[in-house]
Amino acid sequence: MEKGHLRCDANVSVQLEQNGIRVSTPISEIKNLNSFKSVEAALTYEAERLYQDFISGGETSTRKNKITVGWDEHKQLTTMQRGKEEAHDYKYFPEPDLPPLHFSLDDIAALKASLPELPANRRVRLVSEYAISPADARILVDDKDLSNYFEKSTSELAEWMNTDGNHNEELGNRAYQLLANWLLNRFMAVLNDKKIDITDTKVTAENFAQLVARIAEKKINSTGAQEVLLEMIETGLDPDSIIKEKGLEQVSDEGLIKELCQKIIDANEKVVTEYKSGKENVLMFLVGQVMKESKGKAQPEMVKDILKGLLAQ
Protein backbone atom coordinates (compact mmCIF):
# COMPACT_ATOMS: atom_id res chain seq x y z
CA MET A 1 0.00 0.00 0.00
CA GLU A 2 2.95 2.35 0.63
CA LYS A 3 3.61 2.09 -3.13
CA GLY A 4 0.03 2.88 -4.03
CA HIS A 5 -0.71 -0.70 -5.14
CA LEU A 6 -4.07 -2.32 -4.39
CA ARG A 7 -4.49 -6.03 -3.70
CA CYS A 8 -7.75 -7.34 -2.26
CA ASP A 9 -10.32 -10.13 -2.30
CA ALA A 10 -14.02 -9.48 -2.90
CA ASN A 11 -16.96 -11.66 -1.83
CA VAL A 12 -20.32 -11.72 -3.60
CA SER A 13 -23.61 -13.60 -3.48
CA VAL A 14 -27.02 -12.78 -4.89
CA GLN A 15 -30.33 -12.65 -3.03
CA LEU A 16 -33.46 -13.52 -4.97
CA GLU A 17 -36.89 -15.08 -4.49
CA GLN A 18 -37.68 -18.74 -5.17
CA ASN A 19 -41.26 -19.88 -4.75
CA GLY A 20 -42.01 -16.79 -2.69
CA ILE A 21 -39.05 -17.39 -0.35
CA ARG A 22 -35.96 -15.15 -0.26
CA VAL A 23 -32.82 -17.23 -0.85
CA SER A 24 -29.15 -16.50 -1.45
CA THR A 25 -26.71 -18.05 -3.87
CA PRO A 26 -23.48 -19.49 -2.44
CA ILE A 27 -20.66 -17.01 -1.95
CA SER A 28 -17.95 -16.54 -4.53
CA GLU A 29 -14.64 -15.17 -3.28
CA ILE A 30 -12.80 -13.34 -6.05
CA LYS A 31 -9.07 -13.36 -5.32
CA ASN A 32 -6.24 -10.85 -5.79
CA LEU A 33 -7.98 -7.92 -7.46
CA ASN A 34 -5.57 -5.08 -8.07
CA SER A 35 -7.68 -2.01 -8.86
CA PHE A 36 -11.04 -0.47 -8.01
CA LYS A 37 -12.03 -0.88 -11.62
CA SER A 38 -11.25 -4.62 -11.44
CA VAL A 39 -13.27 -4.94 -8.23
CA GLU A 40 -16.30 -3.35 -9.89
CA ALA A 41 -16.00 -5.39 -13.11
CA ALA A 42 -15.38 -8.71 -11.31
CA LEU A 43 -18.27 -8.26 -8.85
CA THR A 44 -20.63 -7.26 -11.66
CA TYR A 45 -19.67 -10.26 -13.79
CA GLU A 46 -19.74 -12.82 -10.96
CA ALA A 47 -23.07 -11.57 -9.58
CA GLU A 48 -24.69 -11.93 -13.01
CA ARG A 49 -23.10 -15.37 -13.48
CA LEU A 50 -24.39 -16.58 -10.09
CA TYR A 51 -27.87 -15.27 -10.86
CA GLN A 52 -28.12 -16.81 -14.31
CA ASP A 53 -26.74 -20.15 -13.13
CA PHE A 54 -29.13 -20.26 -10.17
CA ILE A 55 -32.34 -19.51 -12.07
CA SER A 56 -31.38 -21.99 -14.80
CA GLY A 57 -30.99 -24.78 -12.22
CA GLY A 58 -27.21 -24.98 -12.50
CA GLU A 59 -24.81 -26.15 -9.80
CA THR A 60 -25.24 -22.86 -7.95
CA SER A 61 -28.81 -23.82 -7.05
CA THR A 62 -27.67 -26.92 -5.11
CA ARG A 63 -24.17 -26.06 -3.92
CA LYS A 64 -23.85 -24.87 -0.31
CA ASN A 65 -20.15 -24.25 0.15
CA LYS A 66 -18.13 -21.20 -0.82
CA ILE A 67 -15.83 -21.22 -3.85
CA THR A 68 -12.76 -19.28 -4.82
CA VAL A 69 -12.58 -17.80 -8.33
CA GLY A 70 -9.99 -15.78 -10.17
CA TRP A 71 -10.53 -12.72 -12.36
CA ASP A 72 -9.19 -12.77 -15.91
CA GLU A 73 -8.55 -9.11 -16.70
CA HIS A 74 -8.09 -9.71 -20.44
CA LYS A 75 -11.17 -11.90 -20.96
CA GLN A 76 -13.21 -9.98 -18.38
CA LEU A 77 -14.56 -13.13 -16.73
CA THR A 78 -14.08 -15.26 -13.62
CA THR A 79 -12.54 -18.75 -13.58
CA MET A 80 -13.05 -21.46 -10.97
CA GLN A 81 -10.05 -22.09 -8.72
CA ARG A 82 -11.23 -24.26 -5.82
CA GLY A 83 -14.05 -25.00 -3.43
CA LYS A 84 -13.96 -24.58 0.35
CA GLU A 85 -15.74 -27.17 2.42
CA GLU A 86 -14.07 -27.73 5.81
CA ALA A 87 -12.16 -25.67 8.36
CA HIS A 88 -8.81 -27.04 7.15
CA ASP A 89 -9.51 -25.43 3.77
CA TYR A 90 -9.05 -22.11 5.58
CA LYS A 91 -5.83 -23.37 7.17
CA TYR A 92 -7.42 -23.67 10.63
CA PHE A 93 -5.53 -26.38 12.50
CA PRO A 94 -5.78 -27.49 16.14
CA GLU A 95 -2.84 -26.45 18.33
CA PRO A 96 -1.69 -29.37 20.53
CA ASP A 97 0.01 -27.06 23.04
CA LEU A 98 -3.26 -25.22 23.70
CA PRO A 99 -5.67 -27.63 25.39
CA PRO A 100 -9.41 -26.85 25.59
CA LEU A 101 -10.32 -24.73 28.62
CA HIS A 102 -13.58 -25.26 30.47
CA PHE A 103 -14.96 -22.63 32.85
CA SER A 104 -17.86 -23.02 35.24
CA LEU A 105 -20.38 -20.23 35.79
CA ASP A 106 -18.77 -19.63 39.20
CA ASP A 107 -15.37 -19.23 37.53
CA ILE A 108 -16.80 -16.70 35.08
CA ALA A 109 -18.53 -14.78 37.88
CA ALA A 110 -15.28 -14.65 39.88
CA LEU A 111 -13.34 -13.38 36.86
CA LYS A 112 -15.93 -10.67 36.23
CA ALA A 113 -15.83 -9.62 39.87
CA SER A 114 -12.03 -9.28 39.71
CA LEU A 115 -12.12 -6.88 36.76
CA PRO A 116 -11.54 -3.16 37.39
CA GLU A 117 -14.26 -0.70 36.44
CA LEU A 118 -14.56 -0.80 32.66
CA PRO A 119 -14.61 2.42 30.57
CA ALA A 120 -18.26 2.11 29.53
CA ASN A 121 -19.34 1.61 33.14
CA ARG A 122 -17.20 4.52 34.29
CA ARG A 123 -18.75 6.85 31.72
CA VAL A 124 -22.23 5.95 32.93
CA ARG A 125 -21.22 6.41 36.57
CA LEU A 126 -19.60 9.82 36.01
CA VAL A 127 -22.76 11.12 34.35
CA SER A 128 -24.98 9.67 37.07
CA GLU A 129 -22.83 10.58 40.07
CA TYR A 130 -21.63 14.04 39.06
CA ALA A 131 -24.37 15.18 36.63
CA ILE A 132 -21.76 16.05 33.96
CA SER A 133 -22.52 15.78 30.26
CA PRO A 134 -22.03 12.44 28.44
CA ALA A 135 -19.63 14.19 26.05
CA ASP A 136 -17.42 15.35 28.94
CA ALA A 137 -17.58 11.90 30.55
CA ARG A 138 -16.40 10.34 27.29
CA ILE A 139 -13.39 12.67 27.05
CA LEU A 140 -12.46 12.07 30.69
CA VAL A 141 -12.67 8.28 30.48
CA ASP A 142 -10.57 8.21 27.30
CA ASP A 143 -7.62 9.28 29.50
CA LYS A 144 -7.35 7.26 32.72
CA ASP A 145 -5.02 9.76 34.43
CA LEU A 146 -7.32 12.64 33.53
CA SER A 147 -10.44 10.90 34.82
CA ASN A 148 -8.59 9.98 38.03
CA TYR A 149 -7.62 13.64 38.49
CA PHE A 150 -11.23 14.66 37.89
CA GLU A 151 -12.55 12.27 40.52
CA LYS A 152 -9.94 13.34 43.07
CA SER A 153 -10.89 16.96 42.37
CA THR A 154 -14.63 16.32 42.76
CA SER A 155 -13.99 14.65 46.11
CA GLU A 156 -11.96 17.67 47.24
CA LEU A 157 -14.59 20.03 45.81
CA ALA A 158 -17.31 18.46 47.96
CA GLU A 159 -15.06 18.99 50.98
CA TRP A 160 -14.48 22.64 50.11
CA MET A 161 -18.18 23.30 49.54
CA ASN A 162 -19.05 21.67 52.87
CA THR A 163 -16.30 23.58 54.67
CA ASP A 164 -17.59 26.88 53.31
CA GLY A 165 -21.16 26.04 54.32
CA ASN A 166 -22.44 26.43 50.76
CA HIS A 167 -23.08 22.83 49.80
CA ASN A 168 -26.44 21.72 48.50
CA GLU A 169 -27.32 19.19 45.80
CA GLU A 170 -28.12 21.75 43.10
CA LEU A 171 -25.01 23.84 43.74
CA GLY A 172 -22.95 20.65 43.99
CA ASN A 173 -24.12 19.39 40.60
CA ARG A 174 -23.46 22.77 38.99
CA ALA A 175 -20.05 22.87 40.64
CA TYR A 176 -19.14 19.40 39.31
CA GLN A 177 -20.04 20.42 35.75
CA LEU A 178 -18.14 23.67 36.30
CA LEU A 179 -15.14 21.65 37.41
CA ALA A 180 -15.35 19.45 34.30
CA ASN A 181 -15.59 22.55 32.08
CA TRP A 182 -12.57 24.23 33.67
CA LEU A 183 -10.55 21.01 33.67
CA LEU A 184 -11.20 20.12 30.02
CA ASN A 185 -11.43 23.57 28.42
CA ARG A 186 -9.14 25.82 30.47
CA PHE A 187 -6.73 23.75 32.55
CA MET A 188 -5.91 21.12 29.91
CA ALA A 189 -5.59 23.78 27.20
CA VAL A 190 -2.74 25.41 29.15
CA LEU A 191 -1.12 22.08 30.04
CA ASN A 192 -1.23 20.93 26.42
CA ASP A 193 0.23 24.23 25.27
CA LYS A 194 3.06 23.90 27.79
CA LYS A 195 3.42 20.16 27.02
CA ILE A 196 2.80 19.22 30.67
CA ASP A 197 1.11 15.91 31.48
CA ILE A 198 -1.74 15.95 34.01
CA THR A 199 0.34 13.62 36.23
CA ASP A 200 3.21 16.14 36.27
CA THR A 201 1.29 19.34 37.01
CA LYS A 202 2.10 21.36 40.13
CA VAL A 203 -1.62 21.98 40.64
CA THR A 204 -2.92 19.48 43.17
CA ALA A 205 -6.46 18.15 42.92
CA GLU A 206 -7.19 19.90 46.23
CA ASN A 207 -6.03 23.30 44.95
CA PHE A 208 -7.84 22.94 41.65
CA ALA A 209 -11.05 22.05 43.50
CA GLN A 210 -10.55 25.07 45.75
CA LEU A 211 -10.31 27.35 42.70
CA VAL A 212 -13.52 25.89 41.23
CA ALA A 213 -15.24 26.33 44.61
CA ARG A 214 -14.31 30.03 44.60
CA ILE A 215 -15.74 30.39 41.07
CA ALA A 216 -18.95 28.54 42.03
CA GLU A 217 -19.34 30.72 45.11
CA LYS A 218 -18.79 33.79 42.91
CA LYS A 219 -15.90 34.94 45.06
CA ILE A 220 -13.88 35.40 41.87
CA ASN A 221 -14.99 36.01 38.29
CA SER A 222 -13.96 34.06 35.21
CA THR A 223 -11.27 36.52 34.11
CA GLY A 224 -9.68 36.57 37.53
CA ALA A 225 -9.91 32.79 37.81
CA GLN A 226 -7.96 32.33 34.58
CA GLU A 227 -5.22 34.58 35.94
CA VAL A 228 -5.14 32.57 39.16
CA LEU A 229 -5.03 29.26 37.28
CA LEU A 230 -2.01 30.36 35.23
CA GLU A 231 -0.21 31.36 38.42
CA MET A 232 -1.09 28.02 40.02
CA ILE A 233 0.32 26.11 37.05
CA GLU A 234 3.56 28.09 37.22
CA THR A 235 4.07 28.08 40.99
CA GLY A 236 1.86 25.38 42.52
CA LEU A 237 0.52 27.90 45.06
CA ASP A 238 -3.02 27.56 46.43
CA PRO A 239 -5.68 29.80 44.83
CA ASP A 240 -6.70 31.69 47.97
CA SER A 241 -3.14 32.94 48.45
CA ILE A 242 -2.98 34.15 44.85
CA ILE A 243 -6.44 35.75 45.00
CA LYS A 244 -5.46 37.64 48.16
CA GLU A 245 -2.05 38.68 46.83
CA LYS A 246 -3.48 39.98 43.55
CA GLY A 247 -6.63 41.47 45.09
CA LEU A 248 -8.91 39.51 42.77
CA GLU A 249 -11.77 38.62 45.14
CA GLN A 250 -15.12 39.87 43.89
CA VAL A 251 -16.97 42.55 45.81
CA SER A 252 -20.32 41.28 47.10
CA ASP A 253 -21.11 44.17 49.45
CA GLU A 254 -24.57 45.21 48.27
CA GLY A 255 -24.28 48.69 49.73
CA LEU A 256 -20.96 49.38 47.99
CA ILE A 257 -22.18 48.03 44.65
CA LYS A 258 -25.35 50.11 44.95
CA GLU A 259 -23.23 53.24 45.42
CA LEU A 260 -21.20 52.39 42.31
CA CYS A 261 -24.35 51.73 40.28
CA GLN A 262 -25.90 55.04 41.31
CA LYS A 263 -22.68 56.85 40.40
CA ILE A 264 -22.74 55.35 36.90
CA ILE A 265 -26.45 56.13 36.46
CA ASP A 266 -25.87 59.76 37.43
CA ALA A 267 -22.96 60.03 34.98
CA ASN A 268 -24.89 58.55 32.01
CA GLU A 269 -28.22 60.36 31.79
CA LYS A 270 -28.54 59.82 28.03
CA VAL A 271 -28.09 56.05 28.31
CA VAL A 272 -30.54 55.96 31.23
CA THR A 273 -33.11 57.79 29.10
CA GLU A 274 -32.63 55.31 26.26
CA TYR A 275 -33.08 52.39 28.66
CA LYS A 276 -36.28 53.82 30.08
CA SER A 277 -37.60 54.42 26.56
CA GLY A 278 -37.37 50.72 25.82
CA LYS A 279 -33.78 50.13 24.67
CA GLU A 280 -33.02 47.49 27.30
CA ASN A 281 -29.84 46.33 25.57
CA VAL A 282 -28.04 49.50 26.77
CA LEU A 283 -28.20 48.05 30.28
CA MET A 284 -25.08 46.03 29.52
CA PHE A 285 -23.21 49.26 28.81
CA LEU A 286 -24.03 50.43 32.31
CA VAL A 287 -23.02 47.05 33.74
CA GLY A 288 -19.69 47.38 31.94
CA GLN A 289 -19.14 50.86 33.37
CA VAL A 290 -19.80 49.62 36.91
CA MET A 291 -17.41 46.71 36.38
CA LYS A 292 -14.79 49.15 35.12
CA GLU A 293 -15.34 51.41 38.12
CA SER A 294 -14.92 48.44 40.47
CA LYS A 295 -11.80 47.27 38.60
CA GLY A 296 -13.63 44.06 37.66
CA LYS A 297 -14.27 43.05 41.28
CA ALA A 298 -18.03 43.57 41.46
CA GLN A 299 -20.26 40.53 40.89
CA PRO A 300 -21.78 41.08 37.41
CA GLU A 301 -25.11 39.42 38.28
CA MET A 302 -25.48 41.56 41.40
CA VAL A 303 -24.56 44.67 39.42
CA LYS A 304 -27.20 43.88 36.79
CA ASP A 305 -29.94 43.26 39.36
CA ILE A 306 -29.15 46.40 41.34
CA LEU A 307 -29.04 48.54 38.19
CA LYS A 308 -32.45 47.22 37.14
CA GLY A 309 -33.86 48.04 40.56
CA LEU A 310 -32.47 51.59 40.55
CA LEU A 311 -33.61 52.27 36.99
CA ALA A 312 -37.13 51.07 37.77
CA GLN A 313 -37.56 53.79 40.42
Order of alpha helices (4+ residues) and beta strands (2+ residues): beta-beta-beta-beta-alpha-beta-beta-alpha-alpha-alpha-alpha-alpha-alpha-alpha-alpha-alpha-alpha-alpha-alpha-alpha
